[in-house]
Amino acid sequence: MDTFDYVIVGAGSAGCVLANRLAEDPAVTICLLEAGPRDWNPYIHIPAGFIKTFENSSVNWGYRQEAAPNVAGRTLLAPRGKTLGGSSAINGHIYNRGQAIDFDTWAQMGNRGWSHADLLPHFRRLERRVGSGDDAYRGRDGALVVTDLDHRHPLCDAFLDGAASLGIPRNDDYNGPDQAGVAYAQRTIDGGLRVSAATAFLRPAMRRPNLEVRTHAHATRIVFDGRRAIGVRYERGGRRGAPTTVTARREVVLCGGAYNSPQLLELSGVGAPELLRAAGLDVVHALPGVGEGLQDHYAPRTVVRVKNIRTINELSRGPRLALEIAKWVVARRGILSLSPTLLYGSWHSGVTPERCDLQFTFTPASYDEGVIGRLADTPGMTVAVWQQRPESRGSVHIRSRDPFDAPVIRHNYLDTDLDRRVVVAGMRLARRLLESAPMRPYYDFEEFPGTEVRTDDELLDAARQKGNSTFHPACSCAMGPDQDGGAVVDAELRVHGLERLRVVDASIMPRMISGNLNAVAQGIGDKAADIIRTASRGT
């Protein structure tokens, strides 16, 4: 058995930041376990390579959700990164922290120290913003490079003008004091290459002798001495790998994300007793909130056939694609340097009193069946829209006691009346944006949901038939003051009722944010490092 001060499970957005910050102290030792390989796959680093990693089992867990009636019985994809950098190595590059109200709500739910004012210093410390922005909100000296999209497409400019004609203003810094408006996307791309949590934070930290990173290390259970976590059992190289135990003198920290962290807790005997016993597992600690409260953003995508202009669809095939590849190889430019979303916006639905309860994206491309990663053969443009702070909640639980079985994922999208009404309002907004006067020269016809779909019920049915995840799973090990209220961790991210065990990733969010997960997961990792280091100095 190997012994370190800290054992971290998962080298994703939070885990990479946490390992980096803890390793700043040369007096401590850290072992970081990652189930996937090193991030050597070239498609990780080419921004448009997300299309190739989206369902690539070598760097992606490749989970699927359970069939559900609110999505017309479909089994939706639930991709998660399985490599150094985690999902930051396969995501759509967007940097969007969310609104101040998201984090102030967390604090109002009893999580002291998690308001926007508390988290803002962590966001600023991590970020190296290249571009405009108020330095009271933006960081300039961090490791995570955040740039503005430098590609300009006439359809994007027309869309911005169309939004303005509907009263939606241009907002060039939606990560500043106000999220409302639309702008070219801010993204974690620098010089035509992806900036993942691994390249920004883990790679520099791996040069320090007190951090050991072990890849192909699939964690199978937490080792307990009574209620105290003392190590992690893992198998290296997959199901037939040799079982190994690594022990922690100080703490075990789970950074596996919203699916894998609750799964590992349950495999280790921590969760709802009836579920654990049904799987043939001994109960180490009854904690019924584990795996409950799962949230995500659900997005129907409105697709319009385009005329009179070339879109990304045409550029991605044949000789034109060869030219785009040459552009990227020579100058790191062209469509290979792009994120899947070119414009980002936030606005209100009129259904709730919130100033921004909708988020929408625009790209001059269209995808088969609305699935990102499968470009259509015909020229098109797409607006995806989703509810920022949904009420619907689902769950993620173990399928069996076998740690190599995929978890059972149920998101329960559109489960509440409010969510259904907001999503329908969002679809109507998407349609108005695409039909605006500045877009008319390029608008041919609406492919989905189709002009025959007019009523609220018809739009809702279309959303159920073709809507999809935005791949933002969170809230399955929720933070809160009371485990009887469903919380799994406290405000110090310690697992309720256990010792020397924390969860540090997007699963600890008590409620979904109005943004993407990468920036906030990294902020959680940075704040957790301060919490852990402070606790260590106090012992």
VOBA-959134 format. One line per 10 residues: number of its first residue (from 0); their letters; for each residue x, y, z of C-alpha. Coordinates in Angstrom, 1 decimal, decimal comma. Layout:
residues N
NUM) a) X/Y/Z  ...
//
This chain:
residues 539
0) mdtfdyvivg) 0,0/0,0/0,0  1,1/3,6/-0,8  0,5/6,4/1,6  0,0/10,1/0,8  -1,4/13,0/2,8  -4,3/13,5/0,3  -5,9/11,1/-2,2  -8,0/12,8/-4,8  -10,3/10,7/-7,1  -10,9/12,3/-10,5
10) agsagcvlan) -8,7/14,6/-12,6  -11,5/16,7/-13,9  -12,2/20,5/-13,7  -12,2/20,6/-9,9  -9,7/17,8/-9,3  -7,0/19,4/-11,4  -7,3/22,8/-9,7  -7,4/21,1/-6,2  -4,3/19,1/-6,9  -2,5/22,1/-8,2
20) rlaedpavti) -3,3/24,2/-5,2  -2,6/21,5/-2,6  0,7/20,7/-4,2  1,8/24,3/-3,7  2,7/23,2/-0,2  5,9/21,1/-0,5  5,3/19,7/3,0  2,3/17,6/1,8  2,0/14,7/-0,7  -0,9/14,1/-3,0
30) clleagprdw) -2,0/11,1/-5,1  -4,4/11,9/-7,9  -6,3/9,0/-9,4  -7,8/9,2/-12,9  -9,7/6,3/-14,5  -8,9/7,4/-18,0  -5,6/7,9/-19,9  -3,4/10,9/-20,2  -4,7/13,6/-22,5  -2,6/12,6/-25,5
40) npyihipagf) -5,5/12,2/-27,9  -4,9/14,9/-30,5  -8,7/15,5/-30,9  -8,7/16,8/-27,3  -6,5/19,8/-28,2  -8,1/20,7/-31,6  -11,1/22,8/-30,6  -13,4/21,3/-33,2  -12,1/17,8/-32,1  -15,0/17,7/-29,6
50) iktfenssvn) -16,9/16,1/-32,4  -14,5/13,2/-32,3  -14,4/12,8/-28,5  -18,2/13,1/-28,0  -18,8/9,4/-28,2  -15,2/8,2/-28,0  -14,9/5,5/-25,3  -11,1/6,0/-25,0  -11,6/9,4/-23,4  -15,3/9,4/-22,6
60) wgyrqeaapn) -17,4/7,4/-20,0  -20,1/7,2/-22,7  -23,0/7,0/-20,3  -26,6/7,0/-21,4  -29,6/8,2/-19,5  -32,5/5,9/-18,8  -35,5/6,1/-21,1  -38,0/8,6/-19,8  -41,5/9,6/-20,9  -40,8/13,4/-20,8
70) vagrtllapr) -38,2/12,8/-23,6  -40,4/10,6/-25,7  -38,9/7,4/-24,3  -35,4/8,2/-25,7  -32,1/7,2/-24,0  -30,2/10,4/-24,2  -26,4/10,6/-24,2  -24,7/11,5/-21,0  -21,0/12,0/-22,0  -18,4/12,7/-19,4
80) gktlggssai) -14,6/13,1/-19,8  -12,5/10,2/-18,9  -9,0/11,5/-19,2  -6,8/14,1/-17,6  -8,9/17,3/-17,6  -12,1/15,3/-17,3  -15,0/17,0/-19,1  -13,0/20,1/-19,7  -11,0/18,0/-22,2  -14,1/17,2/-24,3
90) nghiynrgqa) -16,6/20,0/-23,7  -17,6/22,9/-25,9  -15,1/25,4/-24,5  -17,6/27,9/-23,2  -16,6/30,0/-20,2  -19,8/31,2/-18,4  -19,9/31,5/-14,7  -23,6/32,2/-14,3  -25,3/35,0/-12,4  -24,6/36,3/-8,9
100) idfdtwaqmg) -28,1/35,3/-7,8  -27,1/31,6/-8,3  -24,4/31,7/-5,6  -26,3/34,1/-3,4  -29,1/31,5/-3,4  -26,7/28,8/-2,3  -25,7/31,0/0,6  -29,3/31,7/1,5  -29,9/27,9/1,6  -27,6/27,8/4,6
110) nrgwshadll) -24,2/27,4/2,9  -22,2/30,1/4,5  -19,2/31,3/2,5  -20,7/30,4/-0,9  -22,2/33,7/-2,0  -21,1/35,4/-5,2  -19,0/37,8/-3,2  -17,3/34,7/-1,6  -16,6/32,9/-4,9  -15,6/35,9/-7,1
120) phfrrlerrv) -12,0/36,0/-5,8  -11,6/32,4/-6,8  -12,9/33,0/-10,3  -10,6/35,9/-10,7  -7,6/34,1/-9,3  -8,0/31,2/-11,8  -8,6/33,3/-14,9  -6,4/35,0/-17,4  -8,9/37,0/-19,3  -7,7/38,2/-22,8
130) gsgddayrgr) -10,1/40,8/-23,9  -12,5/43,4/-22,5  -14,0/43,3/-19,0  -14,1/45,0/-15,7  -11,2/43,9/-13,6  -13,4/44,0/-10,5  -15,0/40,8/-12,0  -12,3/39,4/-14,3  -8,9/37,9/-13,6  -5,8/38,8/-15,6
140) dgalvvtdld) -3,0/36,7/-14,0  -4,5/33,2/-13,7  -3,6/30,0/-15,6  -7,0/29,6/-17,4  -6,9/31,6/-20,6  -10,3/33,0/-21,6  -10,5/34,6/-25,0  -13,2/36,1/-27,2  -14,2/34,4/-30,4  -12,2/36,0/-33,2
150) hrhplcdafl) -14,1/34,3/-36,1  -16,7/36,5/-37,7  -19,5/35,1/-39,8  -22,2/37,2/-41,5  -24,9/35,1/-40,0  -23,6/35,8/-36,5  -23,6/39,6/-37,2  -27,1/39,3/-38,6  -28,2/37,4/-35,6  -26,8/40,1/-33,3
160) dgaaslgipr) -28,7/42,7/-35,2  -31,8/40,6/-35,1  -31,6/40,3/-31,3  -31,2/44,1/-31,0  -34,3/44,5/-33,1  -36,2/42,5/-30,4  -34,8/44,6/-27,6  -32,0/42,2/-26,6  -28,9/44,3/-26,2  -25,3/43,4/-27,0
170) nddyngpdqa) -23,4/42,4/-23,8  -19,7/41,8/-24,6  -19,0/40,6/-21,0  -21,7/38,3/-19,7  -19,2/37,2/-17,0  -19,2/40,8/-15,7  -21,8/42,5/-13,6  -24,8/41,6/-15,7  -25,5/38,5/-17,8  -28,4/39,9/-19,9
180) gvayaqrtid) -27,8/40,2/-23,6  -26,0/38,5/-26,4  -22,4/38,5/-27,6  -19,7/36,4/-29,3  -18,8/33,6/-27,0  -16,1/33,7/-24,4  -14,2/30,4/-24,5  -11,2/28,5/-23,1  -9,3/28,4/-26,4  -5,8/30,0/-26,8
190) gglrvsaata) -3,9/30,2/-30,0  -6,3/27,8/-31,7  -5,8/25,1/-29,0  -8,1/23,9/-26,1  -7,2/25,1/-22,6  -8,4/22,3/-20,4  -8,1/22,0/-16,6  -5,2/19,6/-17,3  -3,2/22,0/-19,5  -3,9/25,0/-17,4
200) flrpamrrpn) -3,5/23,6/-13,9  -2,5/19,9/-13,7  0,4/19,9/-16,2  2,4/22,6/-14,3  1,7/20,9/-11,0  2,9/17,6/-12,2  6,4/19,0/-12,3  6,3/19,1/-8,5  7,7/16,1/-6,7  5,0/15,9/-4,1
210) levrthahat) 2,2/15,2/-6,7  1,8/11,8/-8,2  -0,8/11,3/-11,0  -2,0/7,8/-11,7  -3,9/7,2/-14,9  -6,0/4,1/-15,8  -6,8/3,9/-12,1  -10,5/3,1/-11,7  -11,6/3,7/-8,1  -13,8/0,9/-6,9
220) rivfdgrrai) -14,4/1,9/-3,2  -13,4/4,2/-0,4  -11,7/2,3/2,4  -13,1/3,2/5,9  -11,9/2,5/9,4  -15,2/2,9/11,2  -16,6/6,2/9,9  -13,1/7,6/9,0  -12,0/7,5/5,3  -8,4/6,1/5,2
230) gvryerggrr) -7,9/5,4/1,5  -9,2/4,3/-1,9  -9,2/1,0/-3,6  -8,7/1,0/-7,3  -8,0/-1,2/-10,2  -5,4/-0,2/-12,7  -6,1/-1,0/-16,4  -9,7/-1,8/-16,1  -11,8/-4,7/-14,9  -9,0/-7,2/-15,0
240) gapttvtarr) -6,5/-4,9/-13,4  -4,6/-5,6/-10,3  -6,5/-4,3/-7,2  -4,5/-1,6/-5,3  -5,1/0,4/-2,2  -3,7/3,9/-1,7  -4,0/5,3/1,8  -4,5/8,9/3,0  -3,0/10,3/6,2  -5,2/13,3/6,1
250) evvlcggayn) -8,1/13,2/3,7  -9,8/11,4/0,8  -11,4/13,9/-1,7  -13,9/12,8/-4,4  -13,8/14,9/-7,6  -15,5/12,4/-9,9  -18,4/14,7/-10,9  -22,1/14,5/-10,7  -22,3/10,9/-11,9  -19,2/9,2/-10,5
260) spqllelsgv) -18,9/10,8/-7,1  -22,3/9,5/-5,8  -21,6/6,2/-7,6  -18,4/5,7/-5,6  -20,0/6,7/-2,3  -22,7/4,1/-2,8  -20,2/1,4/-3,9  -18,5/2,2/-0,6  -21,6/1,7/1,5  -22,6/5,4/1,8
270) gapellraag) -26,2/6,2/0,7  -29,8/5,2/1,1  -29,7/1,9/3,1  -32,5/0,2/1,1  -30,7/0,9/-2,1  -27,4/-0,4/-0,8  -28,8/-3,6/0,6  -30,7/-4,3/-2,6  -27,3/-4,2/-4,4  -25,8/-6,6/-1,8
280) ldvvhalpgv) -23,7/-3,9/-0,1  -23,1/-3,4/3,6  -24,2/0,0/4,9  -21,3/2,0/6,2  -23,3/5,2/6,7  -26,9/6,0/6,0  -27,0/9,1/3,8  -30,2/9,1/1,7  -29,3/12,3/-0,2  -26,5/10,6/-2,1
290) geglqdhyap) -27,4/10,6/-5,8  -30,6/12,5/-5,4  -31,5/16,0/-6,6  -29,6/15,6/-10,0  -30,1/18,6/-12,3  -29,2/19,5/-15,9  -30,2/22,0/-18,5  -32,5/20,7/-21,2  -32,4/22,3/-24,6  -34,6/22,0/-27,7
300) rtvvrvknir) -32,8/23,3/-30,8  -34,6/25,3/-33,5  -33,0/24,6/-36,9  -33,5/26,7/-40,0  -32,3/25,8/-43,6  -30,1/28,6/-44,9  -29,8/30,2/-48,4  -27,6/32,7/-50,0  -24,6/32,1/-47,8  -22,1/29,3/-46,9
310) tinelsrgpr) -22,4/27,7/-43,4  -20,1/25,5/-41,4  -21,9/22,5/-42,8  -20,5/23,1/-46,3  -17,0/23,9/-44,9  -16,8/20,6/-43,1  -16,8/18,4/-46,1  -14,7/17,5/-49,1  -12,1/19,9/-50,5  -13,3/22,8/-48,3
320) laleiakwvv) -12,6/20,7/-45,2  -9,0/20,1/-46,5  -8,6/23,8/-46,8  -9,9/24,3/-43,3  -7,5/21,7/-42,0  -4,6/23,5/-43,7  -5,7/26,8/-42,1  -5,5/25,2/-38,7  -2,2/23,5/-39,3  -0,6/26,7/-40,6
330) arrgilslsp) -2,2/29,4/-38,6  -4,5/27,7/-36,0  -7,5/29,4/-37,6  -10,6/28,3/-39,5  -13,5/26,1/-38,4  -11,2/23,7/-36,6  -10,3/26,5/-34,1  -14,0/27,1/-33,2  -16,2/26,1/-30,4  -19,6/24,5/-31,3
340) tllygswhsg) -21,3/27,7/-30,1  -20,4/31,1/-31,6  -22,9/33,4/-29,9  -24,1/33,3/-26,3  -27,1/35,0/-24,9  -29,3/35,3/-21,8  -32,8/36,8/-21,6  -36,2/36,5/-19,9  -39,0/34,2/-20,8  -41,9/36,3/-19,3
350) vtpercdlqf) -42,9/33,3/-17,4  -40,9/34,0/-14,2  -40,0/37,3/-12,5  -36,3/36,6/-13,1  -34,4/39,0/-15,2  -32,6/36,1/-17,0  -34,2/32,7/-16,9  -33,3/31,7/-20,4  -30,0/31,0/-22,0  -29,6/30,7/-25,8
360) tftpasydeg) -26,8/30,0/-28,3  -26,4/30,5/-32,0  -24,2/28,8/-34,5  -24,2/29,0/-38,3  -24,5/25,2/-38,6  -27,0/22,5/-38,1  -26,8/19,0/-36,6  -28,5/15,7/-37,4  -31,3/15,0/-34,9  -30,2/18,0/-33,0
370) vigrladtpg) -27,2/16,1/-31,6  -24,1/18,1/-31,2  -21,3/16,3/-33,0  -23,2/15,1/-36,0  -23,2/17,9/-38,6  -26,0/17,7/-41,2  -25,4/17,5/-44,9  -27,5/20,6/-45,7  -26,7/24,2/-44,9  -28,4/25,4/-41,7
380) mtvavwqqrp) -28,3/27,5/-38,6  -29,3/26,5/-35,0  -30,6/28,2/-31,9  -30,5/26,2/-28,8  -32,4/27,5/-25,8  -32,8/26,3/-22,2  -34,1/27,2/-18,8  -31,3/28,6/-16,6  -32,5/27,5/-13,2  -34,8/24,5/-13,7
390) esrgsvhirs) -36,9/23,0/-10,9  -37,0/19,4/-12,2  -34,8/17,0/-10,4  -33,7/13,4/-11,0  -31,2/10,9/-9,6  -28,1/8,9/-10,3  -27,5/5,6/-8,5  -25,5/2,4/-8,8  -26,9/-0,2/-11,1  -25,2/-3,0/-9,2
400) rdpfdapvir) -22,3/-3,6/-6,8  -20,0/-4,0/-9,8  -17,9/-0,7/-10,0  -17,6/-1,1/-13,7  -21,4/-1,0/-14,3  -22,5/2,4/-15,6  -24,8/4,2/-13,1  -28,5/4,6/-13,5  -29,1/8,2/-14,7  -32,5/9,8/-14,5
410) hnyldtdldr) -32,7/13,5/-15,1  -36,5/13,9/-15,1  -36,4/16,8/-17,5  -39,6/18,9/-17,9  -41,0/17,3/-14,8  -42,6/20,5/-13,5  -45,2/22,8/-15,0  -42,9/25,8/-14,6  -40,1/24,1/-16,5  -42,4/23,2/-19,4
420) rvvvagmrla) -43,7/26,7/-19,7  -40,3/28,3/-19,6  -38,9/26,0/-22,3  -41,9/26,6/-24,6  -41,4/30,4/-24,1  -37,7/29,8/-25,0  -38,7/28,1/-28,2  -40,9/31,0/-29,2  -38,0/33,4/-28,5  -35,7/31,2/-30,7
430) rrllesapmr) -38,2/31,4/-33,5  -38,5/35,2/-33,3  -34,8/35,6/-33,3  -34,4/33,5/-36,4  -37,3/35,2/-38,2  -36,1/38,7/-37,4  -35,7/41,2/-40,3  -31,8/41,0/-40,4  -32,0/37,2/-40,8  -34,5/37,2/-43,7
440) pyydfeefpg) -32,0/37,3/-46,5  -30,6/34,0/-45,2  -33,8/32,3/-43,9  -35,1/29,6/-46,2  -37,4/27,5/-44,1  -37,7/26,1/-40,6  -36,6/22,4/-40,5  -37,4/21,9/-36,8  -39,8/22,1/-35,1  -41,4/23,2/-38,4
450) tevrtddell) -43,9/26,0/-39,2  -46,9/23,7/-38,7  -46,0/23,5/-35,0  -47,7/26,5/-33,4  -49,5/25,8/-30,1  -47,9/25,5/-26,7  -48,8/21,8/-26,6  -47,2/21,2/-30,0  -44,0/23,0/-29,1  -43,8/21,1/-25,9
460) daarqkgnst) -44,2/17,8/-27,7  -41,5/18,9/-30,1  -39,2/19,7/-27,2  -39,9/16,2/-25,8  -39,2/14,5/-29,2  -36,0/16,2/-30,1  -34,7/18,2/-27,1  -31,4/17,2/-25,6  -29,1/17,6/-22,6  -26,6/20,4/-22,6
470) fhpacscamg) -24,4/18,1/-20,6  -24,3/20,1/-17,4  -25,1/17,5/-14,7  -24,9/18,7/-11,2  -26,4/18,7/-7,7  -26,3/14,9/-6,9  -24,2/15,3/-3,6  -25,8/18,6/-2,6  -24,3/21,0/-0,1  -26,4/21,9/2,9
480) pdqdggavvd) -26,4/22,2/6,6  -28,6/19,2/7,4  -28,4/15,7/6,0  -32,0/15,1/7,0  -32,9/17,8/4,5  -31,2/15,8/1,7  -27,7/17,3/1,9  -24,6/15,2/1,4  -21,9/17,6/2,3  -21,7/20,6/4,6
490) aelrvhgler) -20,4/24,1/3,6  -16,8/22,8/4,2  -17,6/20,0/1,6  -17,2/17,4/4,3  -19,5/14,4/3,9  -22,1/14,5/6,7  -21,5/11,9/9,4  -18,1/10,8/8,1  -14,6/11,9/8,8  -11,7/12,9/6,5
500) lrvvdasimp) -13,9/12,6/3,4  -15,0/15,5/1,1  -16,7/15,9/-2,2  -15,3/18,6/-4,5  -17,0/18,9/-7,9  -20,2/20,0/-9,5  -22,2/17,5/-7,6  -22,1/19,7/-4,5  -24,2/22,4/-6,1  -27,4/22,7/-4,1
510) rmisgnlnav) -29,2/24,2/-7,1  -28,4/24,5/-10,8  -26,5/27,6/-12,0  -27,3/30,0/-14,9  -24,2/29,0/-16,8  -21,9/26,2/-17,9  -20,2/24,0/-15,3  -16,5/24,2/-16,2  -15,8/27,6/-14,7  -17,8/27,0/-11,6
520) aqgigdkaad) -16,3/23,5/-11,0  -12,9/25,0/-11,1  -14,0/27,7/-8,7  -15,3/25,0/-6,4  -11,9/23,3/-6,6  -10,0/26,5/-5,8  -12,2/27,3/-2,8  -12,0/23,8/-1,5  -8,2/24,0/-1,6  -8,4/27,0/0,7
530) iirtasrgt) -10,8/25,2/3,0  -8,6/22,1/3,2  -5,4/24,0/3,8  -7,0/26,1/6,5  -8,3/23,0/8,2  -4,9/21,4/8,0  -3,2/24,3/9,7  -5,8/24,1/12,5  -5,0/20,5/13,3
//
